[in-house]
Amino acid sequence: MQFINVLDMRTLLVGNVACLLICVIVMAVAWRHSRNRFPAIGHWLRSLCMQFAGMSLIVLRNWIPDLLSIVAAGALIIGGIIQFYVGLQHYVGKVGSQRLNYGALVAFLLIHAYFTYVQPSLPHRAANYAVFLALICAQCAWLMLFRVDPDKRFGTTLVGAVMSGYVAVNLGRLGFYLFAPPANDSLGVGTYDAALYLVYQLLAIALTFSLVLMVNRRLHAELENDMRQLASSEAAVRVSEDRLARAELTAKSGNWELNLDSGVVVGSVGAAKVYGLKLDRLDLAAIKAIPLPEYRPLLDAALSNLILNGTPYDVEYRIRAIDTGEIKDIRSFATFDPEKRIVFGVIQDVTDRKAIERKLERLAQIDPLTGVFNRRHFMLLAEKELARANRYGSALSVLMLDIDHFKRVNDTHGHQAGDRVLRALGEIFRGILREMDFVGRIGGEEFAVVLPQTAVGQAIEVAERLRRAVEQTGIPLEHGLPLIVSVSIGAASLSSPNTNIDTMLGNADKALYAAKNEGRNCVRAFAEDRADGR
């Protein structure tokens, strides 16, 4: 208890304020990413902001009027808890009237004002806090533990448990003050007071992270449900496509028949529309000419295997429509009647589906803000490029690049300005690097570049071009002059066949560390005799 005894009340309160600030930041991040899907996070963020403001006013006790440090602070704290309860109701779909709670808030303020101005009493004000906090926290605990529908019970029990902890602490506080009232000194502190405020800090942190966990679990469950529905839909599409392949004129995409003996093709209106032809121009020569040249060997081999071996004909390829020149993705099924020597085919335009698949694949690989590869895909490509360099004995270099003082940009100009800087850097990469080079966003403002067939000297030249381009690029802001930033870059090259990509990036990072230490806005190369990066 010696550690607790050396703390004064203002120190404990400042600790509570700092703790609440951390919770506000965490909740703000959650709100930024999930506010559209879970509007309740906005209520929780407002609740934490109100409590933070209330505790900040309490810290200023004796420096500002009692109306602010006692009455207004109490209104913010109790009002914030009510706002939190409203958020929980919205989250679980049990929205109700708050007239009783706001009536309780008025009662709390009247009692608080009475024991501030008429009969000043710190113990009575503390008991007043404990009663109303326990009352509202009990509603929160009951809601999360017993009123949540089964399909929404993802992490709600943990939140209910934390709120039960709040109830227990406040009831204990009430009992303690009834049987052992403290001195009427707002900044005096006893062992129980110190322990109480430390417990409040732990509960605030536990509550914030339990809320984030609850939201993440709900989101994960909803995404899994979406994926199951998508898989079910895809299975249904596959069944429909299989039926379509066995159907003849019922296929709406289009169908064609090829008589192998006469070479005559008979097609439907739907097939002609897909190909971009008039129906009377749909013949064997047109069918062979329409696919893009690179797919012709695949189609010929598939048709030959169908006729000679009975191998199922199920091919995806691309064509250039005759009428519009549009590139289309086509899926084609075919069957062969050996007695009549007729091939019957069904074609389906799957351009939209393929576009979605390519978009989803790209989204899984690309950092949406900068347009460069994300870390996971970058590392996959880097491993392949390293293997290729080792196999053919070619040079390979990597760069590690970090935006100088990026936190200061965010703190001074806001995160939108920081996003503009990152987007501008992505454009600079695309403007300077070769097509064979590739970039990945490794961290918040840290990027890695792989330069195939590039020795360290050339890599340093590339790095210098990047550094100068960043330095000379003015990034427009909503107000004021364009923002000028700089970057520090470390370079490293493949020195041994036994080197892995992590080692190369680590060497480049050490060189980057050296560039940072030498004043930033410069390029440094890794050297074995400076392996510590200094």
FENWOPE-V301817 format. One record per residue. N is the residue number from 1. RES is the residue in three letters. SS is DSSP state (hx for helix, st for strand, lp for the rest). PHI is phi in whole degrees, -180 to 180 (999 if undefined). NEAR is the number of other C-alpha atoms within 10 Angstrom. Layout:
n=(N	N)
res=(RES	RES)
ss=(SS	SS)
phi=(PHI	PHI)
near=(NEAR	NEAR)
//
This chain:
n=(1	2	3	4	5	6	7	8	9	10	11	12	13	14	15	16	17	18	19	20	21	22	23	24	25	26	27	28	29	30	31	32	33	34	35	36	37	38	39	40	41	42	43	44	45	46	47	48	49	50	51	52	53	54	55	56	57	58	59	60	61	62	63	64	65	66	67	68	69	70	71	72	73	74	75	76	77	78	79	80	81	82	83	84	85	86	87	88	89	90	91	92	93	94	95	96	97	98	99	100	101	102	103	104	105	106	107	108	109	110	111	112	113	114	115	116	117	118	119	120	121	122	123	124	125	126	127	128	129	130	131	132	133	134	135	136	137	138	139	140	141	142	143	144	145	146	147	148	149	150	151	152	153	154	155	156	157	158	159	160	161	162	163	164	165	166	167	168	169	170	171	172	173	174	175	176	177	178	179	180	181	182	183	184	185	186	187	188	189	190	191	192	193	194	195	196	197	198	199	200	201	202	203	204	205	206	207	208	209	210	211	212	213	214	215	216	217	218	219	220	221	222	223	224	225	226	227	228	229	230	231	232	233	234	235	236	237	238	239	240	241	242	243	244	245	246	247	248	249	250	251	252	253	254	255	256	257	258	259	260	261	262	263	264	265	266	267	268	269	270	271	272	273	274	275	276	277	278	279	280	281	282	283	284	285	286	287	288	289	290	291	292	293	294	295	296	297	298	299	300	301	302	303	304	305	306	307	308	309	310	311	312	313	314	315	316	317	318	319	320	321	322	323	324	325	326	327	328	329	330	331	332	333	334	335	336	337	338	339	340	341	342	343	344	345	346	347	348	349	350	351	352	353	354	355	356	357	358	359	360	361	362	363	364	365	366	367	368	369	370	371	372	373	374	375	376	377	378	379	380	381	382	383	384	385	386	387	388	389	390	391	392	393	394	395	396	397	398	399	400	401	402	403	404	405	406	407	408	409	410	411	412	413	414	415	416	417	418	419	420	421	422	423	424	425	426	427	428	429	430	431	432	433	434	435	436	437	438	439	440	441	442	443	444	445	446	447	448	449	450	451	452	453	454	455	456	457	458	459	460	461	462	463	464	465	466	467	468	469	470	471	472	473	474	475	476	477	478	479	480	481	482	483	484	485	486	487	488	489	490	491	492	493	494	495	496	497	498	499	500	501	502	503	504	505	506	507	508	509	510	511	512	513	514	515	516	517	518	519	520	521	522	523	524	525	526	527	528	529	530	531	532	533	534)
res=(MET	GLN	PHE	ILE	ASN	VAL	LEU	ASP	MET	ARG	THR	LEU	LEU	VAL	GLY	ASN	VAL	ALA	CYS	LEU	LEU	ILE	CYS	VAL	ILE	VAL	MET	ALA	VAL	ALA	TRP	ARG	HIS	SER	ARG	ASN	ARG	PHE	PRO	ALA	ILE	GLY	HIS	TRP	LEU	ARG	SER	LEU	CYS	MET	GLN	PHE	ALA	GLY	MET	SER	LEU	ILE	VAL	LEU	ARG	ASN	TRP	ILE	PRO	ASP	LEU	LEU	SER	ILE	VAL	ALA	ALA	GLY	ALA	LEU	ILE	ILE	GLY	GLY	ILE	ILE	GLN	PHE	TYR	VAL	GLY	LEU	GLN	HIS	TYR	VAL	GLY	LYS	VAL	GLY	SER	GLN	ARG	LEU	ASN	TYR	GLY	ALA	LEU	VAL	ALA	PHE	LEU	LEU	ILE	HIS	ALA	TYR	PHE	THR	TYR	VAL	GLN	PRO	SER	LEU	PRO	HIS	ARG	ALA	ALA	ASN	TYR	ALA	VAL	PHE	LEU	ALA	LEU	ILE	CYS	ALA	GLN	CYS	ALA	TRP	LEU	MET	LEU	PHE	ARG	VAL	ASP	PRO	ASP	LYS	ARG	PHE	GLY	THR	THR	LEU	VAL	GLY	ALA	VAL	MET	SER	GLY	TYR	VAL	ALA	VAL	ASN	LEU	GLY	ARG	LEU	GLY	PHE	TYR	LEU	PHE	ALA	PRO	PRO	ALA	ASN	ASP	SER	LEU	GLY	VAL	GLY	THR	TYR	ASP	ALA	ALA	LEU	TYR	LEU	VAL	TYR	GLN	LEU	LEU	ALA	ILE	ALA	LEU	THR	PHE	SER	LEU	VAL	LEU	MET	VAL	ASN	ARG	ARG	LEU	HIS	ALA	GLU	LEU	GLU	ASN	ASP	MET	ARG	GLN	LEU	ALA	SER	SER	GLU	ALA	ALA	VAL	ARG	VAL	SER	GLU	ASP	ARG	LEU	ALA	ARG	ALA	GLU	LEU	THR	ALA	LYS	SER	GLY	ASN	TRP	GLU	LEU	ASN	LEU	ASP	SER	GLY	VAL	VAL	VAL	GLY	SER	VAL	GLY	ALA	ALA	LYS	VAL	TYR	GLY	LEU	LYS	LEU	ASP	ARG	LEU	ASP	LEU	ALA	ALA	ILE	LYS	ALA	ILE	PRO	LEU	PRO	GLU	TYR	ARG	PRO	LEU	LEU	ASP	ALA	ALA	LEU	SER	ASN	LEU	ILE	LEU	ASN	GLY	THR	PRO	TYR	ASP	VAL	GLU	TYR	ARG	ILE	ARG	ALA	ILE	ASP	THR	GLY	GLU	ILE	LYS	ASP	ILE	ARG	SER	PHE	ALA	THR	PHE	ASP	PRO	GLU	LYS	ARG	ILE	VAL	PHE	GLY	VAL	ILE	GLN	ASP	VAL	THR	ASP	ARG	LYS	ALA	ILE	GLU	ARG	LYS	LEU	GLU	ARG	LEU	ALA	GLN	ILE	ASP	PRO	LEU	THR	GLY	VAL	PHE	ASN	ARG	ARG	HIS	PHE	MET	LEU	LEU	ALA	GLU	LYS	GLU	LEU	ALA	ARG	ALA	ASN	ARG	TYR	GLY	SER	ALA	LEU	SER	VAL	LEU	MET	LEU	ASP	ILE	ASP	HIS	PHE	LYS	ARG	VAL	ASN	ASP	THR	HIS	GLY	HIS	GLN	ALA	GLY	ASP	ARG	VAL	LEU	ARG	ALA	LEU	GLY	GLU	ILE	PHE	ARG	GLY	ILE	LEU	ARG	GLU	MET	ASP	PHE	VAL	GLY	ARG	ILE	GLY	GLY	GLU	GLU	PHE	ALA	VAL	VAL	LEU	PRO	GLN	THR	ALA	VAL	GLY	GLN	ALA	ILE	GLU	VAL	ALA	GLU	ARG	LEU	ARG	ARG	ALA	VAL	GLU	GLN	THR	GLY	ILE	PRO	LEU	GLU	HIS	GLY	LEU	PRO	LEU	ILE	VAL	SER	VAL	SER	ILE	GLY	ALA	ALA	SER	LEU	SER	SER	PRO	ASN	THR	ASN	ILE	ASP	THR	MET	LEU	GLY	ASN	ALA	ASP	LYS	ALA	LEU	TYR	ALA	ALA	LYS	ASN	GLU	GLY	ARG	ASN	CYS	VAL	ARG	ALA	PHE	ALA	GLU	ASP	ARG	ALA	ASP	GLY	ARG)
ss=(lp	hx	hx	hx	hx	lp	lp	lp	hx	hx	hx	hx	hx	hx	hx	hx	hx	hx	hx	hx	hx	hx	hx	hx	hx	hx	hx	hx	hx	hx	hx	hx	hx	hx	lp	lp	lp	lp	lp	hx	hx	hx	hx	hx	hx	hx	hx	hx	hx	hx	hx	hx	hx	hx	hx	hx	hx	hx	hx	lp	st	lp	lp	st	lp	hx	hx	hx	hx	hx	hx	hx	hx	hx	hx	hx	hx	hx	hx	hx	hx	hx	hx	hx	hx	hx	hx	hx	hx	hx	hx	hx	lp	lp	lp	lp	lp	lp	hx	hx	hx	hx	hx	hx	hx	hx	hx	hx	hx	hx	hx	hx	hx	hx	hx	hx	hx	hx	lp	lp	lp	hx	hx	hx	hx	hx	hx	hx	hx	hx	hx	hx	hx	hx	hx	hx	hx	hx	hx	hx	hx	hx	hx	hx	hx	hx	lp	lp	lp	hx	hx	hx	lp	lp	lp	hx	hx	hx	hx	hx	hx	hx	hx	hx	hx	hx	hx	hx	hx	hx	hx	hx	hx	hx	hx	hx	hx	hx	hx	lp	lp	lp	lp	lp	lp	lp	lp	lp	lp	lp	hx	hx	hx	hx	hx	hx	hx	hx	hx	hx	hx	hx	hx	hx	hx	hx	hx	hx	hx	hx	hx	hx	hx	hx	hx	hx	hx	hx	hx	hx	hx	hx	hx	hx	hx	hx	hx	hx	hx	hx	hx	hx	hx	hx	hx	hx	hx	hx	hx	hx	hx	hx	hx	hx	hx	hx	lp	lp	lp	lp	lp	lp	lp	lp	st	st	st	st	st	lp	lp	lp	lp	lp	st	st	st	lp	hx	hx	hx	hx	hx	hx	hx	lp	lp	lp	hx	hx	hx	lp	lp	hx	hx	hx	hx	hx	hx	hx	st	lp	hx	hx	hx	hx	hx	hx	hx	hx	hx	hx	hx	hx	hx	hx	hx	hx	hx	lp	lp	lp	st	st	st	st	st	st	st	st	lp	lp	lp	lp	lp	lp	st	st	st	st	st	st	st	st	st	st	st	lp	lp	lp	lp	st	st	st	st	st	st	st	st	lp	hx	hx	hx	hx	hx	hx	hx	hx	hx	hx	hx	hx	hx	lp	lp	st	lp	lp	lp	lp	lp	lp	st	lp	hx	hx	hx	hx	hx	hx	hx	hx	hx	hx	hx	hx	hx	hx	hx	hx	hx	hx	lp	lp	lp	st	st	st	st	st	st	st	st	lp	lp	hx	hx	hx	hx	hx	hx	hx	hx	lp	hx	hx	hx	hx	hx	hx	hx	hx	hx	hx	hx	hx	hx	hx	hx	hx	hx	hx	lp	lp	lp	lp	lp	st	st	st	st	lp	lp	lp	lp	st	st	st	st	st	st	st	lp	lp	lp	hx	hx	hx	hx	hx	hx	hx	hx	hx	hx	hx	hx	hx	hx	hx	hx	lp	lp	lp	st	lp	lp	lp	lp	lp	lp	lp	st	lp	lp	lp	st	st	st	st	st	st	st	lp	lp	lp	lp	lp	lp	lp	hx	hx	hx	hx	hx	hx	hx	hx	hx	hx	hx	hx	hx	hx	hx	hx	hx	lp	lp	lp	lp	lp	st	st	st	lp	lp	hx	hx	hx	lp	lp	lp	lp)
phi=(999	-63	-64	-65	-67	-84	-85	-100	-62	-64	-62	-64	-66	-62	-61	-63	-63	-63	-62	-65	-62	-60	-63	-61	-64	-60	-68	-64	-64	-62	-64	-62	-88	-130	-65	-72	-81	-130	-60	-60	-61	-62	-64	-66	-65	-62	-59	-66	-65	-65	-65	-62	-64	-63	-66	-64	-66	-64	-59	-86	-52	78	-106	-127	-60	-60	-58	-86	-75	-116	-73	-63	-62	-63	-61	-66	-69	-68	-62	-65	-65	-63	-62	-63	-63	-60	-62	-62	-60	-64	-64	-96	74	-124	-72	-139	-71	-110	-60	-66	-68	-72	-65	-63	-62	-63	-61	-58	-66	-64	-63	-63	-65	-62	-84	-105	-109	-83	-134	-55	-157	-64	-59	-69	-65	-63	-64	-60	-57	-60	-63	-75	-64	-62	-61	-76	-65	-63	-63	-63	-63	-62	-60	-77	-92	-129	-114	-82	-66	-56	-75	-118	-86	-119	84	-70	-63	-64	-63	-61	-65	-64	-65	-63	-62	-61	-60	-62	-64	-71	-66	-64	-62	-63	-63	-63	-71	-73	-97	-142	-61	-78	-67	-83	-126	-65	-109	-77	-143	-114	-60	-66	-61	-63	-62	-61	-70	-66	-65	-59	-62	-62	-66	-62	-67	-61	-65	-61	-75	-68	-66	-62	-63	-61	-64	-64	-68	-63	-61	-61	-64	-68	-66	-62	-64	-61	-67	-64	-65	-64	-63	-64	-65	-65	-63	-65	-65	-63	-62	-64	-66	-64	-63	-62	-65	-89	-83	-103	-74	-75	-71	-83	-69	141	-144	-147	-125	-121	-90	-67	-76	-95	75	-84	-112	-118	-122	-90	-63	-62	-64	-62	-66	-62	-75	79	-117	-75	-59	-76	-101	-82	-135	-63	-64	-67	-63	-76	-85	-70	-60	-61	-54	-68	-95	-61	-60	-63	-67	-63	-66	-65	-65	-63	-65	-65	-72	-85	-116	73	-67	-54	-99	-146	-129	-114	-154	-125	-129	-113	-59	-67	-78	-110	77	-69	-85	-121	-93	-124	-117	-129	-115	-151	-126	-129	-100	-68	-71	-90	53	-123	-100	-110	-125	-122	-115	-136	-81	-114	-59	-63	-63	-66	-63	-65	-62	-67	-66	-64	-63	-68	-61	-74	-111	-109	-75	-65	-78	-99	81	-94	-66	-77	-60	-62	-71	-59	-65	-62	-65	-64	-62	-65	-67	-64	-62	-65	-64	-68	-67	-101	67	-94	-74	-155	-131	-131	-122	-116	-128	-134	-75	-72	53	-67	-61	-65	-61	-63	-69	-85	-111	98	-69	-64	-64	-60	-64	-64	-62	-65	-63	-63	-64	-59	-65	-64	-56	-67	-81	-105	-76	-76	-64	-78	-75	-146	-125	-133	-87	-87	-143	-57	-123	-112	-129	-125	-128	-107	-118	-66	52	-133	-81	-65	-62	-65	-62	-66	-63	-62	-61	-65	-63	-64	-62	-67	-63	-65	-63	-95	-98	-88	-100	-66	-110	-64	-136	88	-72	-59	-89	-111	-125	-135	-132	-110	-133	-114	-123	-149	-126	-69	-113	-153	-62	-87	-74	-99	-67	-63	-66	-61	-66	-64	-65	-63	-67	-64	-65	-62	-60	-65	-61	-64	-68	-95	111	68	54	-153	-119	-134	-104	-74	-131	-59	-79	-128	-64	-81	81	-102)
near=(8	7	8	16	14	13	15	15	19	17	14	22	21	16	17	23	22	16	17	24	17	17	23	22	14	16	23	20	14	19	21	11	11	17	14	11	11	17	14	23	26	21	21	26	25	20	25	28	22	23	25	25	20	25	24	19	24	25	23	17	16	11	10	13	12	18	14	16	20	22	21	17	23	26	20	22	22	25	22	24	24	24	21	24	25	21	25	24	19	17	19	18	14	14	13	9	8	13	9	9	18	14	11	17	19	14	14	21	19	13	16	25	20	15	17	18	11	9	10	14	17	18	20	22	20	17	21	19	21	21	17	20	20	23	16	21	24	19	17	27	25	16	20	24	18	11	14	19	11	7	9	16	16	18	18	26	18	19	25	23	18	21	26	21	20	25	24	15	19	24	18	15	20	22	14	14	16	13	8	10	15	19	13	12	11	15	15	13	20	16	14	14	18	22	16	17	16	17	16	18	21	13	17	21	17	17	21	22	16	20	21	20	17	20	22	16	17	19	16	13	15	13	12	12	12	12	12	12	12	12	12	12	12	12	12	12	12	12	12	11	17	12	13	19	23	15	14	16	12	12	19	15	20	23	26	23	21	19	16	14	9	9	13	15	20	17	21	18	18	19	25	21	16	19	27	19	19	13	16	10	14	21	17	15	12	14	14	13	13	17	21	14	12	10	14	16	10	14	19	12	12	18	22	14	14	18	20	10	9	15	14	15	20	18	16	16	17	20	21	17	18	18	12	10	10	12	14	21	19	19	17	20	20	21	21	21	12	12	6	10	14	20	19	22	23	28	25	22	20	17	15	11	11	14	13	11	12	12	12	12	11	13	14	14	18	20	18	13	13	20	20	23	24	21	18	14	16	22	19	11	16	24	14	13	18	22	15	15	17	17	10	8	11	14	18	23	25	32	31	29	26	26	22	19	13	19	15	11	20	15	11	11	15	12	13	13	19	19	16	17	27	21	17	19	24	20	14	17	20	16	12	14	18	12	8	9	16	20	26	27	25	20	11	11	19	18	22	27	24	27	25	21	16	19	18	21	14	13	25	22	12	19	28	18	15	24	21	15	18	22	14	12	17	15	17	15	14	9	7	7	10	12	15	14	19	20	27	28	32	31	30	29	25	22	13	8	12	9	13	15	20	12	13	23	23	18	27	28	26	25	30	30	21	24	23	22	12	14	10	19	20	19	25	25	25	24	17	8	8	13	11	13	23	16)
//
